[in-house]
Amino acid sequence: MRRNRRTGSTAACQAEWLPPTATYHCAYVIGWVETKLRWDLAADDREREALLGLAEDCPDATVTYETVPADAK
């Protein structure tokens, strides 16, 4: 797991961070979910709850993705 050099925290802290511009929050969450789905990445309970909470503010959002072939992972 990648560590943030400045804080020493893991990438899991992404569940607590959002871009400073609120108008970009939905696009950020969509990209986050698309990446998880594309690469078949797991989300722990904390991350899942964060995503679900953020998604509530994006009722018109649509997530589209293509799965990465298994031999490309």
C-alpha positions as CSV (number, residue, x, y, z in Angstrom):
1,M,0.0,0.0,0.0
2,R,1.3,3.4,-0.9
3,R,2.1,5.8,1.9
4,N,1.6,9.5,1.9
5,R,5.1,11.0,2.6
6,R,3.8,14.1,4.2
7,T,1.4,12.5,6.7
8,G,2.6,8.9,6.9
9,S,-0.9,7.7,6.3
10,T,-1.9,5.0,3.8
11,A,-3.8,5.5,0.6
12,A,-6.9,4.3,2.5
13,C,-7.2,7.9,3.8
14,Q,-8.5,8.7,0.4
15,A,-11.9,7.9,2.0
16,E,-11.5,11.1,4.1
17,W,-10.1,13.4,1.3
18,L,-12.0,15.3,-1.3
19,P,-10.9,17.9,-3.9
20,P,-11.1,21.4,-2.5
21,T,-13.6,22.5,-5.1
22,A,-17.0,21.1,-4.2
23,T,-18.2,21.2,-7.9
24,Y,-15.6,18.5,-8.7
25,H,-16.7,16.1,-5.9
26,C,-19.1,14.0,-8.1
27,A,-16.6,13.7,-11.0
28,Y,-13.9,12.7,-8.4
29,V,-16.2,10.0,-6.9
30,I,-17.2,8.7,-10.4
31,G,-13.6,8.4,-11.4
32,W,-12.8,6.6,-8.1
33,V,-15.6,4.1,-8.6
34,E,-14.7,3.6,-12.2
35,T,-11.1,2.8,-11.3
36,K,-12.2,0.3,-8.6
37,L,-14.5,-1.5,-11.0
38,R,-12.2,-1.4,-14.0
39,W,-9.3,-3.0,-12.1
40,D,-11.6,-5.2,-9.9
41,L,-10.2,-3.6,-6.8
42,A,-11.7,-4.3,-3.4
43,A,-13.0,-1.5,-1.1
44,D,-12.9,-1.9,2.7
45,D,-16.0,-0.9,4.8
46,R,-14.6,2.6,5.5
47,E,-14.1,3.3,1.8
48,R,-17.4,1.8,0.8
49,E,-19.3,3.9,3.4
50,A,-17.5,7.0,2.2
51,L,-18.3,6.3,-1.4
52,L,-22.0,5.6,-0.6
53,G,-22.2,8.8,1.4
54,L,-20.6,10.9,-1.4
55,A,-22.8,9.2,-4.1
56,E,-25.9,10.5,-2.3
57,D,-24.9,14.0,-3.5
58,C,-24.7,12.8,-7.1
59,P,-28.1,11.4,-7.9
60,D,-27.7,11.9,-11.7
61,A,-24.2,10.4,-11.9
62,T,-23.5,7.4,-14.1
63,V,-20.5,5.2,-13.8
64,T,-19.2,3.6,-17.0
65,Y,-16.1,1.4,-17.3
66,E,-14.5,-1.4,-19.2
67,T,-12.9,-4.2,-17.2
68,V,-9.2,-4.6,-17.7
69,P,-8.4,-8.0,-19.2
70,A,-7.0,-10.5,-16.6
71,D,-3.8,-10.9,-18.5
72,A,-3.2,-7.1,-18.3
73,K,-3.3,-7.0,-14.5
